[in-house]
Amino acid sequence: MAQEFAKALKINGQRKDGYLESDDSVVTWCVGHLVTMSYPEKYDIKFKRWSFDTLPFLPREFKYEVIPGSKSSSRS
């Protein structure tokens, strides 16, 4: 899709790892979702198994994490 955007914008760039780059523009892309909400056990191990005693689970502050495989190994 990024290549189609670049074509529509008349950007003739060189393809790099995750982006197209020309002298004056950069068009980036990603594959799927990058971040997800953490599973309940990341808040407390007692939430790993569902129980009516711990439902509903409504954290005061939500935790998020990078989805494995969405981060390029060539970047930190």
N, C-alpha and C positions, 0 to 999 in steps of 0.2 A: 504494500500500500504506500509506503514511503517513497518508493521509486515512482509511483504514479503521481504523487503530489509533486515530486521534484520535476517530473516531466511537464505537468500542467503549469508549474511556475517557471518553466524554461531554465531550470538549474541543471547544468551539465557538470555533475560532480564525480569525484572518484569514490568508489565504494570502499569503506573502511569497516572495522569491527563494530557494527551497531549503528552506523551512520553513513551518509553521503556527504562529501565535503567539496565545495568549489572555492574559488578565490574569495568570494564574499558571502557564502551561505553554508549552513549546515542543516541537514534534514536527518532527524534521528527516528528510530523505531524501537519497538519492543515486541515481545512475543507473549501473548496472553496477559494474565494478571501478574503483577510483580509482588504485591504485598497481600497478606491475608490476616484476618483476626486470629489471635492465638486461641488455642483450644483451652477449655476450662482448667485442665490440670497445670497449665502454665501459671495460673493464679495460686492454686493450692492443689497438692496431690490428692486431697480428699475428693476433688471434683472429677477425677479420672473415670470413675464409674458413676453412671446416672443413678440418682436416688430421689424419691419424692421428698425426702427430708432436706435435700439441698436445692430444690427447685422452688421458685424460679431463681436462676443464677443471673444476677444483675450487678456487674462490677461497677464501682464508683468511677474508675478510669479504665478504659479499654486498652488492651495490649495488642500490638501488631507485630508481625515478623515477615521477613523476606521469604518468599516461597522458594524452597530448594530447586535449583536448576534455572531460576530466573536471573541469577547473577552471573555474569560472564567471569570465567576463571582468569581472563587476561586483565581484569580490573579489580582493584581492591575495594 
